[in-house]
Amino acid sequence: MSAMTSQETELIERHVEPNPHRPGVDEAWIMPWGISVWALAPYFEQPKPDIDAIAGSYDIAREAVQAALAYYRRHGSAIDACMAQNLAYLD
């Protein structure tokens, strides 16, 4: 995993914040849209995520998707673990 750049940190600070209703790094969301980072996580697992397509699908700013991707790179293990736990619960 590469080190987080200052640009990525700034993107996260500008667009990603803790969900006040669901604490934890795995529940952060993109503001002002209120879309959870974990909702975009499956797109980020692709070798080269199409930022423009994701932004268009969710009708959010391209920069917000870049921020969510940077956040996922930083906290992906926690997000993936939570998603796996939720899927196991549904089985």
C-alpha positions, 0 to 999 in steps of 0.5 A: 500500500502506498503512502497517503499523499497530502492531496488525498488527505485534503480530499478526504478532509473536504468530502468524507466525514464520520456518519453521526448516526453510525460511528466507526471508520467503516461507516464514513460517508461522502458529504453533502450527498450522504453516500456511505464510502462502503457503498462505493467499495465494490467499484474500488476493488477493480484494477482501475476504477472508472471515477467518472462512471462512478460519479455519474452513476451516483450523481456526485462530484468526481472529486468526491469519488476520488476522496472516497477512493482515498479513504477506502485505500486508508480504511479498506480493511475495516470497510471490507471486514464490516461488509463481510460481516453483514453478508455473513449475517444475511446468509 
